[in-house]
Amino acid sequence: MTATKRTVLRKANGADRSKRCRGTIAFAAAAAVFLAAPNAALAMDFPEALKRVDHALRTNPSNVSQFALDSCFKRRNFAVQLYESRQIERAERSLHFCFDALEIPEVAPEAKEKALDVDKLKAKALKEAEEALRLTANVKDGLEVYRECAKCHKPEGWGLTNGSVPQLAGQHSNVIIKQLMDIRAGSRGNPMMEPFACAEAVSSAQSVADVAGYIDTLEISTANGKGPGINLERGERLYQENCASCHGARGEGDPLKYAPRLQSQHYKYLVNQFRWIRDDKRHNADPAMMALIKDMKTTEAKAMLDYVSRLEPPEELQEPEGWQNPDFAGSRPK
């Protein structure tokens, strides 16, 4: 399957049932047309319910309209954001709309689907990651893969300052490959990214290498979200003591260690990831890192990450003033 034919969702009319899943679907503005009773939040296991919704979005078992698919996809992403911010009841209520829109039962059928062989999935993802790391990236094909990523990460790869979407621009390709494959294998829980990292969306090791190579070429924005600027000297000391040996003295990262570049990363994203790693909710974290930060106080962590958010890449990697990604001229995502 070529990169240009990648998608996450199947077309609603069923004509392309035998084809790949779509990378994403366009956001629709009128999701509220699928009304449910305001107090009808599901008593659900959210991660399991999300998997059922994602499966229905890919397969469209009830042959619902494209509008219904678009509306559900928007609601699905909103529900994930609520869940990750620990607004569990609101997240469940939001996801409830998807069951109505997709016309699937709120309770899973008694006939259980074949259980997923997790070990086999992880082994397959590891093999693909090893292959992708050996391949030479085709940056032109990587652009076509990235067009779907740009709908969240933005054409320039700068993400969002509110911390919900990281800056990817200039990230080491080895790091991107590892994180994509960890999400695909289930080693890193990331509900927002799972439909985009799936084997149907990014269909081969070559496609993974291509999109990682393309991301590595993007200019890095230094106008990222930063912290309040409190206790920066203490933050610098904590960073040098705990993080610099892997992430570099200036946050430049180390692709050989799969240590990501931290330069110009959004402060709120750093804080969110720190909490997930410290609380053992991001299961692909380096055990050595977890040991270092497990007893770190929140005030210390915030001072350190505030300092990190102010680290800048070398000038040659920074975006020129007023730069916009020319690869998206005339086709910027809405």
C-alpha positions in Angstrom: 0.0 0.0 0.0 1.5 3.4 -0.9 1.7 6.3 1.4 -0.7 8.3 -0.7 -3.4 5.7 -0.3 -3.2 5.7 3.4 -6.4 6.3 5.4 -7.9 5.6 8.9 -11.7 5.3 8.1 -13.5 3.4 5.5 -16.0 5.2 3.2 -19.5 5.2 4.6 -21.1 3.8 1.4 -19.2 0.5 1.7 -17.9 0.8 -1.8 -14.3 0.6 -0.6 -14.8 -2.0 2.1 -11.8 -4.0 0.8 -9.5 -1.0 0.9 -7.4 0.4 3.7 -8.6 2.4 6.7 -8.5 6.1 6.5 -5.8 8.2 8.3 -8.5 10.6 9.4 -11.8 12.1 8.4 -12.6 15.8 8.1 -14.0 17.3 11.3 -17.7 18.2 11.1 -19.1 21.2 12.9 -22.6 19.8 13.7 -21.9 16.8 15.9 -24.7 17.8 18.3 -27.3 16.7 15.8 -27.0 13.2 17.3 -28.8 14.0 20.5 -28.9 11.8 23.6 -30.5 12.4 26.9 -28.3 14.7 28.9 -28.0 12.3 31.8 -27.5 9.3 29.7 -23.7 8.9 30.3 -22.6 5.3 29.9 -21.3 3.3 32.8 -18.4 2.2 30.7 -14.8 1.0 30.8 -13.7 4.0 28.7 -10.6 2.4 27.1 -12.6 -0.6 26.0 -15.5 1.6 24.8 -13.0 3.7 22.8 -11.6 0.6 21.1 -15.2 -0.4 20.0 -15.8 3.1 18.6 -12.5 3.1 16.8 -13.3 -0.4 15.3 -16.7 0.8 14.2 -15.2 4.0 12.6 -12.8 1.8 10.6 -15.4 -0.8 9.5 -18.7 1.1 9.6 -20.8 -2.0 10.4 -24.1 -0.2 10.2 -23.3 1.6 7.0 -24.0 5.1 8.5 -23.5 8.2 6.5 -20.2 10.0 6.0 -21.7 12.9 8.1 -22.2 10.5 11.0 -18.6 9.2 10.7 -17.3 12.8 10.7 -19.4 13.8 13.6 -18.4 10.8 15.7 -14.7 11.2 14.9 -14.8 14.8 16.3 -16.7 13.6 19.4 -14.3 10.7 19.8 -11.2 13.0 19.9 -13.0 15.4 22.3 -13.8 12.5 24.6 -10.1 11.4 24.6 -9.0 15.0 25.6 -11.5 14.9 28.5 -10.4 11.5 29.6 -6.7 12.4 29.6 -7.5 15.5 31.7 -9.3 13.1 34.1 -12.8 14.4 33.5 -14.0 10.8 33.3 -17.8 11.4 33.5 -17.7 14.1 30.8 -15.5 11.8 28.6 -18.0 9.0 28.9 -20.9 11.3 28.1 -19.1 12.6 25.0 -18.2 9.1 23.8 -21.8 8.1 24.3 -22.7 10.2 21.2 -20.6 7.9 19.0 -22.6 4.8 19.8 -25.8 6.7 18.6 -24.1 8.1 15.6 -22.5 4.8 14.5 -25.7 2.8 15.4 -23.8 0.3 17.5 -25.0 -1.2 20.8 -23.8 0.4 24.0 -23.1 -3.1 25.4 -20.7 -5.3 23.6 -22.4 -8.4 22.0 -22.1 -11.6 24.0 -20.2 -13.3 21.2 -16.7 -12.1 21.9 -14.4 -11.3 19.1 -11.2 -13.2 18.8 -8.7 -12.0 21.4 -5.8 -10.0 20.2 -2.5 -11.7 20.7 -0.6 -8.9 22.4 2.7 -10.6 22.4 2.5 -11.3 18.7 1.5 -7.7 18.0 4.4 -6.4 20.0 6.8 -8.7 18.3 5.5 -7.6 14.9 5.9 -3.9 15.8 9.4 -4.5 17.1 10.4 -6.2 13.9 8.9 -3.3 11.8 10.7 -0.8 14.0 14.0 -2.5 13.5 13.3 -2.6 9.7 12.3 1.1 9.6 15.4 2.2 11.4 17.5 0.5 8.7 15.7 2.1 5.8 16.5 5.3 4.0 13.6 7.7 4.3 11.9 9.0 1.1 11.0 12.5 2.3 8.7 13.1 -0.6 6.6 10.1 0.3 6.9 11.1 4.0 5.1 14.3 3.1 2.1 12.4 1.8 1.9 10.4 5.1 2.3 13.6 7.1 -0.6 15.4 5.5 -2.9 13.4 7.8 -0.7 14.1 10.8 -0.9 17.8 10.0 -4.5 18.0 10.9 -3.5 17.8 14.6 0.2 18.6 14.6 -0.2 21.5 12.1 1.6 21.8 8.7 4.7 23.2 10.3 4.7 20.4 13.0 4.5 23.0 15.8 1.6 21.4 17.7 -0.5 23.4 20.3 0.7 25.5 23.2 -2.1 24.1 25.4 -0.2 20.8 25.7 -2.6 18.6 23.9 -0.4 18.2 20.8 3.4 18.3 21.0 5.7 20.1 18.7 7.2 17.4 16.3 9.2 19.6 14.0 12.9 18.7 14.0 12.4 15.6 16.2 15.0 12.9 15.6 13.6 10.4 13.1 14.7 7.4 15.3 12.6 8.8 18.1 9.5 9.2 15.9 9.9 5.6 14.6 10.2 4.2 18.1 7.2 6.2 19.5 5.0 5.3 16.5 5.8 1.6 16.9 5.3 1.6 20.6 1.8 3.1 20.1 1.1 0.5 17.5 2.3 -2.3 19.8 0.3 -1.1 22.7 3.5 -0.3 24.7 2.6 3.3 24.9 -1.0 4.2 25.7 -2.0 7.2 23.5 -5.7 7.0 22.6 -5.6 10.1 20.4 -2.8 8.6 18.3 -3.8 5.0 18.0 -6.0 5.3 14.9 -3.1 7.2 13.1 -0.4 4.8 14.1 -2.2 1.6 13.2 -0.9 -0.7 10.6 -3.8 0.2 8.3 -3.0 3.9 8.6 0.8 3.7 8.2 1.0 0.5 6.3 4.7 -0.4 6.2 8.0 0.1 7.8 9.0 2.2 4.8 6.1 4.5 5.4 7.1 4.9 9.1 10.6 5.7 8.0 9.4 8.1 5.4 7.1 10.2 7.7 9.8 10.2 10.5 12.3 11.5 8.0 10.0 14.2 6.8 9.3 15.4 10.4 13.0 15.6 11.0 13.3 18.2 8.2 10.7 20.6 9.6 11.8 24.0 11.0 11.5 24.2 14.8 9.4 27.0 16.2 10.8 28.8 19.3 7.4 30.5 19.9 6.4 27.4 21.9 4.3 27.5 25.1 6.6 28.3 28.1 6.1 28.1 31.8 5.6 31.0 34.3 9.4 31.7 34.6 9.6 30.9 38.3 12.6 29.2 39.9 14.5 28.8 36.6 17.9 28.5 38.3 16.6 25.6 40.4 15.0 24.1 37.3 18.3 24.2 35.5 20.1 22.5 38.3 17.5 19.7 38.5 17.6 19.2 34.7 21.4 18.9 34.6 21.3 16.5 37.6 18.5 14.3 36.3 18.0 14.6 32.6 21.1 16.0 30.8 22.9 12.6 30.6 20.3 11.3 28.2 18.6 14.4 26.7 21.7 16.5 26.4 23.0 19.5 28.2 20.9 21.8 25.9 17.9 19.4 25.5 19.1 18.3 22.0 18.3 14.6 22.6 20.2 11.6 21.5 18.8 9.5 18.6 21.1 6.6 19.4 19.4 6.4 22.9 16.0 7.2 21.4 16.0 10.2 23.8 13.8 12.9 22.2 14.8 16.4 21.5 13.2 18.6 24.2 14.2 22.0 22.8 11.2 24.3 22.3 8.7 21.7 23.4 5.5 23.1 24.9 5.6 23.4 28.7 2.2 22.0 29.3 2.9 19.0 27.1 6.1 18.4 29.1 4.2 18.6 32.4 1.5 16.2 31.1 4.1 13.6 29.9 6.1 14.0 33.1 3.0 13.1 35.2 2.1 10.1 33.0 5.7 8.8 33.2 6.1 9.4 36.9 2.7 7.7 37.6 3.6 4.7 35.5 0.8 5.4 32.9 3.1 5.7 29.9 4.4 2.2 29.7 7.2 2.7 27.3 9.1 5.1 29.5 12.8 4.4 30.2 13.0 2.6 33.7 16.1 4.7 34.5 14.1 7.9 33.9 11.2 6.6 36.0 13.5 5.9 38.9 15.0 9.4 38.7 11.7 11.2 38.8 9.5 9.0 40.9 10.0 11.0 44.1 10.3 14.4 42.5 7.9 16.9 43.9 5.5 18.6 41.5 6.9 22.1 42.3 10.4 20.8 41.4 9.2 19.2 38.2 7.4 22.3 37.1 10.5 24.4 37.7 12.6 22.0 35.8 10.2 21.7 32.9 9.8 25.5 32.8 13.5 25.7 32.3 13.4 23.0 29.6 10.7 24.8 27.6 13.1 27.7 27.2 15.9 25.6 25.7 16.2 26.5 22.0 17.7 24.5 19.1 20.7 25.8 17.1 19.8 28.7 14.9 20.1 26.6 11.8 17.2 24.4 12.9 14.9 27.3 13.9 12.1 28.6 11.7 12.8 31.8 9.8 10.6 34.7 10.8 7.1 34.3 9.2 7.9 30.9 7.8 5.0 28.6 6.7 5.5 25.2 5.4 5.5 25.6 1.6 4.5 21.9 1.1 1.0 22.9 2.2 0.6 26.0 0.1 -3.0 26.0 -1.0 -3.9 22.9 0.9 -3.7 23.8 4.6 -5.9 21.6 6.8 -8.9 23.4 8.4 
